[in-house]
């Protein structure tokens, strides 16, 4: 039955809330957890549920995403599975960008038709969760629903940035309010008893949908551009729309603050998201890198991806990404270092040394706190980044780095000379 289900992952647009991490890459291609990309989360959820017909819709800076997908997801000829990217393109019937989530799906319906799906699974490309989609599908079919929406219990404070649902005793959705303002009265939408946390009295859409194929066609036969703002509210009035209540961990990691917190939480003793689940693993590119090497280091609530070399350093509450080189006497506290795409050759090191350019990685004696270090950054020796309390750090663009939500984000390929203080 799952062979008739097609997964569509919405890659989003410019990803402005994750800028500058999205300056040169699509939002789904942002590195996550030391060795993964954000797109690996929805793809893994789909594959782990036996759904291997997957399309990703994107249109902005998709080169790195294309590379990652082509190198990571290759199915054998007998499974019939695929993961393909459908970027916005011009043809005789369409000559513009995707104008929203619904518009992106509408413009690709002709690509989906040859597979003859009976159900479409719509997923988001910037959320962190593990869901049993098989159970979601089973309840969708058993209920006789036209559309099913995965929903998670939230507090009134969290409701402001989400679509809030009201359900009846049969879990059918009867009302929907998109991103209610803080002073808006939505007490009529309360649905207590859906969570062990009594403060979570509202149900929020997770942006995860199941559409019967014929219903999808009908719902998109208009000029509506967005699922959350237009398609779903309208469908509640004309179709049977069911809820699927999910009370597990779910996080929208579409902002720098939430992205930073979700990554560092992975290294905590009891993380919200379990990367060590053998039943539901997170898949990504197989790089064949050597194990990471730590020479007389102090690690505390920290993780290091493969291929790293860390010498006589202190790493606390941090994640060290692939191929990260950390030199003697460095200290990281509350840092996500994304690592590097390649190792420097001896020739490159000598050439850069003559030019006074630091090696890729983190230099000797450098201290860094509360920061995200994008790939291939070169941070010199004896730098002090986010350390000195007397330095005022306002959000903004400072050339080789941004400060966002109070977090220092060092740009991809940035060069910080010896002794830099931020």
N, C-alpha and C positions, 0 to 999 in steps of 0.2 A: 504493500500500500504506500510505503514511503517513496517508492520510485515515481509516483505521480505528484510528488510535492517538489516545487521549485523554490529555492532560497534566493531572495533578492536582498543584498546588503546595500544600504544607502550610505555612500561614502561622504556625503556632505559637500559643501562648497569650499570657500576660502579658509574656513577654520579660524576666523579672526580671534575667537576666544582663546585659542591655543598659540597665537602668535607670541614670540618669534619662532617657535618650534615648527610652525607651518609656513615659514618664509620661503623655503625651497622644497617643500614636500607636501603631498596631500595629507589631510588629517589622519586617515587610516594608516598612513605609513610612518607615523611618529613612533620612534622606538619606545618600548615599554618593558619594564621588568628586567632590564639588563641584556636580554637577548631576543625579545619578541618585538612585534609591531602591534599597534592597536587592532588592526584588521584581523590578527590571529585569533582574537577572542570570539567574535561571531562566527568565523569560519570553523573554529574548533567546536563550538557549541553545535553547529549544524552537522559536522562530520561525526561527532560522537553520538548523535541521534540517528545516524544512518542516512542522513540527507546529503548527497554528494553531487547534486546538480545546482551549482552556485554561480550566480552572476553578481558582480560588484559594479555599482553605478557611481561614477565620479567624473569630475571635469576640471579639476584645478591641480596643477603641478603633479601630474600622475606618473611621471617617469620613474621615480623611486618605487612607487607602488607597483607599477608594471614589472619592474625588475624583481621585487620581492615575491610577487605572486608566481611569476614564471619559474623562479628558482626553488620555490617552496612546495608547490602543490602540483604533483604529477601523478595521475592515477593510471593504473595499468589498463590495457586495451579491453580487458574482459569486464571491468566494473562499470564502464560507461560514465564514470564520474568526471567532473571538470570543475575548475574554478577559473572564471574568465572575467575580465574587466570590460565594461561597456562605457567608454568615455563619450562625453557629448560630442556630436559631430554633425556636420551639415549634409543634407541630401535634398532631393527634390521636394519632399514634403515638410522637412524641418530645417530651419536655417538659423536657429539660435541656441543659446545655452539652455541647460536645464533651469527652469524657473522656480523649482521647488521639488519636494519629495514626490508628490503625486505626478507632476509634470515629467519628472525623470522616468518614472515607471511607464507612463503613457507613451512616451516617445520610443520605448523599446519593446512594446507589446509584440511587434512583428518578429522580434528576435526570440520571444518566448513561445510563440504559437507552435513552431515545429516540434517542440518537446511534448506538446499536448498535456500540460499539467492539469490536475483537477483542483489543486490548492496551491496558493502562493504564500510563502512564509516571508514576511518583511522584517528585517533586522536593521539595527543601527550600527554604525561603525565606530562609535566612541563610548561604549558602555562596558562595564566590568561586571560579570555575573557568570554563573553556571546554572543552566536550566535543563530539566528533562523535557525536551521538546516533544519526545514521543508521547508523554503523558498529556502535554498541551494539545497535541493532535488528536489523541484519543477522546479527550473531553469535548473538543470541537465537533468531532464527528457524532459522538453520542448525543450531544445536545441538539443536533439539527440546526446549528447556527449557520448563518450566512457569513458572518465575520466574528472572529474572537480576538479580544485584546488582552494581552498580559498586563496585569496591574499589580502594584506593590503598595502595601500600607505605608503612609507617610504622616508626619505631623502637619499642623496648620502652617507652621513656618516654612516647611519644605514645599508646601503646595503652591507657593507663588510662582515657581519656575516650571511647573508641570501641568499636564492636562488632568483634571480631576473628574472621576467617574462616580455616578450613583447607580447602585444596583438594587434589584428587587430580591425577593426570597429565593427565586430560581437563578440568581446570579446574572440575570439579563440586565444589560445597561439601559437605564431609562433617562439619564441626563449626562451631559458632558460640558465642562467649563474649562477652556484653555487658559492656563497661566493667570489665575485670579489674583487681583491686586491685594496688597496687605490689608487695606481697609474695606475690602469687598466682603459682604456677608454671604458665606457659603455653608452656613450651619445646616442647611437642608440637605447637603451632600454627605453628611457624616454617615459612615458605615462602621460602627464600632464592632469589636470582637473578631476582626480579621487578622490580628497580630497579638503576639504575647506581650508586646509593649502597649499599654493602654493609652499612651499619648498619641499613638498612630491611629487616628480616627477617620482618616480619609484614604481613598484609593486613587493612586496616580497611574496614569498610563505609562508603561515602560517603553512605548514606541515600538513594540513588538506585536505584529498582527498576523492573523491567519485569514485569508480571503478565499472563499470558493472562487474558482476561476471565472465562472460566468458572472458572478457578483462583482468581481474586480472590473470586468469589462463595462458593466453598467455604471458602476460608481465613477469610472474615469471618462464616461461619455459626456464631457462637459469641459468648461474652461478652468475648473478648480486646479490650483497648483500645489496645495499642501494637504497632507493627510490629517495632521493634528488640528489645524485651524478650520478646514473646510470639509474634507471627505468624510471623516468620522462623525462630526456633529450632524451632517446631513443624512448619513446612513442610519443613524439611530432612529430617525423618523420614518424610514422606508424599509428597513431590513431587520432581521433578527440578529442583534449584536450581543454576544455573550462576553463575560469577563472570565479571566483565568487568574486567580489570586495566587501570587508568588510571594512567600514571606521569607525567602532566603536573601543573601547579600546581593545587593544591586547598587551600582554607583555610576552616575553620569560623570565621566571624566573629561568633559569638554572644556574645562577652564584650567589655567595654569595652577591655581590653588588646589583644585580637586585632583588634578593629574599628579602633582607633587606629593600630596598626602597619600594617594592610593599606591604610588610606587614605594614610598618609604614604609608603608604599613606591611608590604610584602616581607620585609626583613624582621618584623616583630615576632616575638615568641609564638603568638597565636594570631596569625594574620586573618583578615576578613576573607581574603581570596586565597585558596589553597592551590599552589603551583605543584604540589607533590602528590596529587591525586592520580594514581595509575589508571583508574577506571575512566576518568574524564581528563585526559592530558590536554595541554595546550600545545598545538603543533606550530612549527615555524621552520625556517630554513636550516638544513643540515650543513654546517660549515666545516666539519672535520678539524676543528681547532684543538690544540693541545690543552691539557688541564691547566688551570690557573696555578701560579706559583707564588707562595707567600714566604718571604725571608724575614724571620724574626719580627713578625707583625702582631699587633693587638687588634683583634676583631671583636666587636660588641654589637649585637643586633644588626648584622650586616650580611650582605650576599655579594658574591663575586661570580660573574659569568666566565665562561671558558676563555682561554687565551690571554689572561691578564698576568702581569708580573708586578708584584707589590713588595717593595723593599723597606724594612725597618720603619714601618709607618703605623699610624693609629687610625682605624676606620670604625666609626660608630654611627649607628642609626642611618646607614647609607647603603646604596646599591652601586656596585662597580660593574660597568658594562663590558662587553667583549673587547679584547685586545687593549685594555686600559693599562698604561704603564704609569706606576706611581713610584717616585724615587725617594731616596732615603730621607727620613725625618719629616715626611709630609703628614698632615693630619686632616681628616675629613669627618665632619659631624653634621648629619642632616643633609647629605649630598646625594644626588643621583647623577653619576657620571655615565654617559651613554657609550663611551669608548671610542673605537676607531674602526674605519672601514678596512684599513690595511696597516701592516707593520712598515715602519720606515726602514729602508735599506741603509747599509753603512755609507754608501755614496751620498744618499740624501742627507744623512746626519752630518757628514763632513761639510757638504755644501751649505747647509743651513747654519752650521756652527760658524763658518766664515762670514756669513751675513748677519750674525748676531740673533738669529731666529731660534727660539726654544724648540726642543724636540716635542713631538706629539705626546700628550699626556700631561702629567702633573709633576712639576719640578721639585727638587730637594728643598726641604724646609718650608714648603708652602702650606698655609693653613686656610681651610675653606669651611664655611658654615652656611647652612640654609641656602643651597644653590642647586641649580640644574646646569650641568655642563653638557652641551650638545656635542655631536660627534666631531672627531678630528681636531678638537681644540688644543692649542699649544699654550700651556700655562707655565711660565718661567719659575725660577727658584725664588724662595723667600718672599712669596706673595702673601698678602693678607686680604682675604676676600670674605666679607660678611662677618668679620671678627670683632672689629673695634666698635664698641657701643657708642662712642662719642661722635661717630660719623653719621650724619643724617642721610638716609637713603630714600629718596622719593621715587615713586613709580614713574617710568619714562624710558626713553631710548638714549643710551650713552655710547653709541658707536659699536663697540665690539660686544656689548651686552645690553640687556634690558633689565629693568626691575619691574616685576608684575606681581601684584598681591603681596608685596614685601619680599618676594623671592628673587634672587639674582639669577638670571638666565643668561649664561654665556653662549654666544652664538656658535653655530656650526662653523668650523675652520677658523675660529677666532684666534688671534695671537695676542697674548698678554706677556709683556716683557718682564724680566727679573725685577723683583721688588714692587710690583704693582699692588696698590692698595685700593680696595673698593669698599 
